[in-house]
Amino acid sequence: MRLVGLAMAVVFFGAAPPIQHFDCNRATGPITVDGRLDEPAWKAIPPITSFRELKSFAAPAEKTEFRIAYDDAYLYFSFRCDDADVFTLYEERDANLWESDVVELFLQPVSDNPIYYEFEIAPNNAVYDARMVNSGSGGFRRWAKWNCDIKTAARVDGTLNDWRDRDSGYTVEAAIPLAAFREAIGDKPLKGQTWKIAAARMNFSVTLEAEDRSSTANIASGSMHQKDGYNTLTFK
């Protein structure tokens, strides 16, 4: 029994892993936002798979792959999620998408500027986008009124919202116009900039005993707005 207790302590109370650093390369060719990820530009980008559960930093139940790239007009990102039970509750813009399956991207372009951005895409292609000004400045209802001209696509490999079968997963793809970040970075070129970033996933399934919330960042509190645990991203 003492050995079991010690193992559990390591999982839930161990030291946080090191903050991860990522590079963001220019896309090597055109990207069409259709949820397929079949362009050579995506295939040239190694996936980021180092997601860990919020609070415990344990390995998530199902695999997630995240990719990110940019060109002169857009910041692109994609997720591929293994998921045996793809499930979503909302269809409208800026709904509480985190209450069912969703992927999330948080970006803080300038470390000493409080402005940061949240983007969420559900398996049915519902979108939440918000420009935040500090975590304690009014919550998602205030800042979700901000919208950008984000392009998104989602594809489900299975049957959405049918818990009786077993799905393979889903893919989402997005292109954020660089103009969306102008309030934070002005017109400066991305190359050479280093931002804070956190990719995340909320996973709900009949195959799980509890919801599985994971991120590339170190989120010990459970809140994705804990920016001191974010990764860094340098544009190459």
FENMORA-V950989 format. One record per backbone hydrogen bond with DSSP energy under -1.0 kcal/mol. NH is the residue of the N-H (numbers start at 0). CO is the residue of the C=O. If there is no record, write none. Layout:
BEGIN
nh=NH co=CO
nh=NH co=CO
END
This chain:
BEGIN
nh=4 co=0
nh=5 co=1
nh=6 co=2
nh=7 co=3
nh=8 co=4
nh=9 co=5
nh=10 co=6
nh=11 co=7
nh=12 co=8
nh=21 co=231
nh=23 co=233
nh=26 co=69
nh=33 co=31
nh=42 co=38
nh=43 co=39
nh=44 co=41
nh=47 co=65
nh=50 co=48
nh=51 co=214
nh=52 co=57
nh=53 co=212
nh=54 co=218
nh=55 co=53
nh=56 co=52
nh=64 co=79
nh=65 co=47
nh=66 co=77
nh=68 co=75
nh=69 co=24
nh=70 co=73
nh=74 co=175
nh=75 co=68
nh=76 co=173
nh=77 co=66
nh=78 co=171
nh=79 co=64
nh=80 co=169
nh=81 co=62
nh=82 co=167
nh=93 co=126
nh=94 co=91
nh=96 co=94
nh=98 co=95
nh=99 co=96
nh=100 co=86
nh=101 co=201
nh=102 co=120
nh=103 co=199
nh=104 co=118
nh=105 co=197
nh=106 co=116
nh=107 co=195
nh=112 co=109
nh=115 co=131
nh=116 co=106
nh=117 co=129
nh=118 co=104
nh=119 co=127
nh=120 co=102
nh=121 co=125
nh=124 co=121
nh=127 co=119
nh=129 co=117
nh=130 co=142
nh=131 co=115
nh=133 co=113
nh=136 co=133
nh=142 co=138
nh=143 co=139
nh=145 co=142
nh=149 co=147
nh=150 co=174
nh=152 co=172
nh=154 co=170
nh=156 co=168
nh=157 co=155
nh=160 co=85
nh=161 co=158
nh=166 co=83
nh=167 co=156
nh=168 co=156
nh=169 co=80
nh=170 co=154
nh=171 co=78
nh=172 co=152
nh=173 co=76
nh=174 co=150
nh=175 co=74
nh=177 co=72
nh=179 co=176
nh=180 co=177
nh=181 co=178
nh=183 co=180
nh=184 co=180
nh=185 co=181
nh=187 co=184
nh=191 co=234
nh=192 co=189
nh=194 co=232
nh=195 co=107
nh=196 co=230
nh=197 co=105
nh=199 co=103
nh=200 co=213
nh=201 co=101
nh=202 co=211
nh=207 co=204
nh=211 co=202
nh=213 co=200
nh=214 co=51
nh=215 co=198
nh=217 co=228
nh=225 co=222
nh=226 co=224
nh=228 co=225
nh=229 co=226
nh=230 co=196
nh=231 co=19
nh=232 co=194
nh=233 co=21
nh=234 co=192
nh=235 co=23
END
